[in-house]
Amino acid sequence: MSIENVTDGIIDLIKKNIIAKTDVVSDILIGDTTISVYNSYRFHAGEEIVIIDFGYNQPGHIHYNSFEYARIKTVNGTDSITLYSPIQSNWEISEKSFIQKTIGHSPLYEDNVLYGDREVIPVDDIAITVEPASLGNEWIYLQGGLSQEYKLRIMIYGKCISSDEGRRILDRYSDAVYSLLNSNIHLDVNDYETPILVDYSSGTNTIIIEDTPENRENFVVFSPPYPFSYVLQDNLGVSCWFKFIDRAIDSGLITLTMNGNFDIDFLLDEFAVVRRFGAYVYDSRADQVVFGQVSKGSAFLRAAEISWFGKIVKEHVFPQTSDGVDDFNKI
């Protein structure tokens, strides 16, 4: 696992959770407090959202350069959210309306989450950079577990350096990223997942997925040393790890047989997937947040720096084989 993979994993985690968005699936009308959405999975009570439609960039549209902020009171289920206050404008599905998380009326956009720091931050909005800092290792068991420790530097840049509210927004974003990292101690890095095509029923030991080249490569009958590399998950729960003991391919479908079964259902309505682990981070933590001001080009910005580390075991086989080239003269 490279430092690039780990850095991309953190970027993906931030985008999925701090910038979570989902489509509106039923018209929202003035006065509504409950809205219907495609998938509420990454939204929680107390969070702020912004409602936007595709008219935002269309001159003459009723919502040109316009959006609406609201705060979530309760998440009622996978497809329903209740707000604290009534909606002030109509938001229609014909205009492709959607909701997105935000903090302090300052949305973070995907294009502003960057790999590596910059000499100049090219935006006036909230921006986050994730940069590799160091890579170290130590033997933790023979043969032959090498624990590799990846350290990253995460910078959160805020705007409005002269205002009290600007500092508050930066602190809220910093706390959100810090909390996110420490609630994902076993970070998913380089995972692969695919939807199941038939509801998994309690007590059964088979799942069905689409027959694609990617699925054929990633969902196989495994053997040691890593036999248990899969989980089932939907919006309501997740299984323990399991392995596949048989695979059958027919008529565009892959039927996978597990080594056991589970006593809960995993449902298509709850966005059930089967996931293969790419790398297992057995220990990670955001261990420090430092606040201050930095110079970027000709501007001074408020910023917070979060230091993060994650540990992954890389297996080495001994004795190590050569590549067929003799580096030394034979005796």
N, C-alpha and C positions, 0 to 999 in steps of 0.2 A: 504494500500500500504506500503510495507516494504522498509527499507533503501536499502536492497539488490536489489529490483526491480528497484528503482530509479538509483542506481549505474550501474546496467546492462543496463538501458536505455541510460545513457551517453556513456557507452562503445560501444553500438550498434550504436549510432549517430556518434561517431568518426570513427568507422570502415567503415560505409556506405559512409561517406563524405570525410574524409581525405585520406582513402585508396581506394577510388572508383576504380573499375575495370570493364571492359566489353570486350567481345570477339570481335575479328576481323571477319567480315563475308564475306570479299572478299580479295583476295591476294593483298598485298601491294608490289609494285615493286619499284626498285631504280628510283629516280626522282619524284615519286608521292608526291603531296602536299595535296591531299584530300583522306581520308581513310573512308571506310565503317565499321560501328560498329553495334553491336547488340542493344545497348541502351546508348545514350549519356547523359541521364538525369542528372547525377551528375557532369558533366564536364562543364567548363566555359572558355570563352576567357581569354587568358593570363596565364592560368595554364600550368605547366610542366607535361609531361607524359613520361613514359618509355614503350617501346615496347619489349615484351618478347615472346618466344615460349617454347614448352616443350623440346626442345633440349638443354636448358640451363644447365641441369644436366646430359647430356649424352656425355661422352668422345668421341671425334671423330666427333661429330656433328658440322656443320658449325657455329652454335650459342652456342657452349659449352662455358659456363662462359661469354657469350656475350649478350648484349642488346643494345638498342638505345634510346637516349633521344630526345625529341622534345617538341616544345611549341605550344599551340593551338592559332590560329589566330581567327577563328570563329567556332561556333557550328551551322551547317547549318540546323539541324533538328534532329529528334530522331535517325537517322541512319547514319549521315554523319558529319565529322569533317574536317576542313581545318587547315593545319599547316603553320607556318611561313617559314620553310625551307624544301627543298626536302629530301626525305628519302634516306639513304645511303646504305641500304641493303634490300634484298627481305624477306618478312615475309608472310608465306603462311598459309591458313586456314587448310591445311592438317597437319600442325605441331601445330595446336591449338594455334595460335598466339593470344595475347590479349594485351590490354593497361591498364595501372594503373597510377593513379595520383602519383606524387612525388614532392618533394621540394628540391632545391639545389643539385640535383643528389644524393639524399639520401632517397631512398624509405623507408616508414614505413610499416612493415609487421604485419598481423593480430595477429600472435603469440607474438608480442612485445607490444600489448595493454593489460594490465594486471589488474585484479581485486585485489586491495590492493597493497600497496607499498612493496618493498623488501629490505632486508639488503644488498643484492648484486644484481646488475642488470646483468643478465647473457649474455648480448650481447654487441657488440661494436657499434651497429647501434642505430638509434633513437628509444627510447622506451617511452611509456606513461603508467603511472599507475593512476588508479582512485580509491580513497579510501574514505569510509564514515568518516565524521568528527564529526557531531553532529546531533541530532534530537530534535527540540523544538516545542511548540504549543501555541496557544491562541484561546479563543472563539471569533468568529467574528459575530455570530448571534445565537439566540435561537428561537425555538429548531431546531437542535442542531448542528450547524456548527463549527467544530474544525479545525482551520487552522494549518496544520502540516508543519513545515519548515525543509527541509532536506538540510544539508550542506555537500559538498564534497570537497576533496583536490585532485587536479589533478596535477601530477608531469610529466614534460616533460624532459627527459634526453638526452643530446647531447654528441657527441663524439668530438675528435680533440680539446682537451681543450687548447692546446698551439697555435692554429692557429686562425687567424682572420676569415677565412671562416667558421670554426666550430661554432664560435659564431653567425655568420650571419644566418647559417642554423637553429640553435636553435631558434633564434629570429623569423625567418619566420614561423617555426612550431608553436611557441607559439602564434603568431599573428593569424595564421589560426584557431587554436583551440579556441582562445578567440573570434574571429569573428563568428565562427560557433555557439558557445553557445549563443551569444547575438543576433543571427539572428533566434534562435529557442526558443523564450521566452515562447511559449506555447508548451513545449516539449511533444512529444508523448511517453508515458510510458506504456508498456504492452499492446500495441494495437494488434488487430488481423485483417488481411486483406486477401481477396481472389480475384482472377481475375473474372471479369464478362465474360460470355461466348458468349454474343451477344452485338453488339454495342448498347449503349444507345442513342436514338434519341431525339432531342429537343422536348419538349412538352409531352412526354410520362411519365407514372408513374410506370412502372414496370422494374425490372432488373432480369436477370437470372444467377444463379451460379450453381456450381456442388453440388450434394447431397452427402455430407460427414458427418460423425459424428461431426467433428469440426464445420462445417458450420451450422448444425442443432442447435448446442449449442449456437453459437455466433450471428446468425442472426434470431431474433425472433420478434414477435409482442410485443412491449414494453408497459409498463404502468408506471405511476408516481412512484417515484419522478424523474426518469431520462428518459423521453420518447425520447428525441432527442440525439441519441448517434452514428449516422452514417454519413459518407460522401462518395461521389463518387469522384475519382481523377484519372487523367491520366497525361501524361507529359506536357499537355497544360493548365491544370487548375484543380480547385477543387470546389466542390459544397459547399453550406452552409449546416448546420446540418439538418437532417431529421429523421423521425421515420417510422417504418413499421406498416401498419394497417391491412395487410393480408399476409398469406404465404400459398403456395400450393406446394406439393411435388409429383412428378410423373416422372417415367421413367429416374431416375438418375439425375433429375434437380430440383432445388428449384426456384420457381417464387415468387419474393417478390414485394409487392405493397406498394408504398410510400404514404405519406400523401399529396403529391403535385408533382410538376414537375419542371424541369429546362429548361432554354432557350438556353443551349449549349449542344453539343454532347460530349460523352465520348467513345473513340474508342479503340478497341482491338489493332490496330496498334500503338497506343500511350500508351500501357500497362495500360489500365483502370482497376481499382480495386474498390471494395467497402470495406470500413474500419470501424471497430467498435472501439471506444475509450476504452482504458483500464483504464486510469486515466487522469484527466484534470489538468495540471499544469497551474494555473492561473497567476503566477508571478514567474519569474526566472531571474537570471543575473549572469554572471561572473564578479564579482565586483572588482577583484584585480589580478595583475600579479606581482610576485616578482622574480627577477633574482639573480643568485648567483652560488656558487660551493658547492658540497656536497661530502662527503666521503662515498663510497660504497665498503665495503670490503677493499681491499688494493689499490683501485683506487680512484682518484678524478675525478668527472664528472661535466661538466657544467649542470645546471638545471634551469628550470623555474617552479614556483608553482602558479597555478591558483586556486583561491577560487571561488566556485560556490554555489548558493543556489536556491532552488525551493520550491514553496508552493502548497500544495494540500489540498482541503477541505475534511475532513472525517465526514460523517453524523452519529450522534448519536441519537437514539430514546429514548424519555422520556415519561413516567417513565421507567427506565431501569428494565427489568425483571430479576428475579433470575434464577439460574440453578436448582432450586429445593432443594437446600441445605441450611439449616438454620445455619448462622454463629453465631447467638446470641440466647440465651434462650428466648422463647416466654413469654410475660407477660399476 
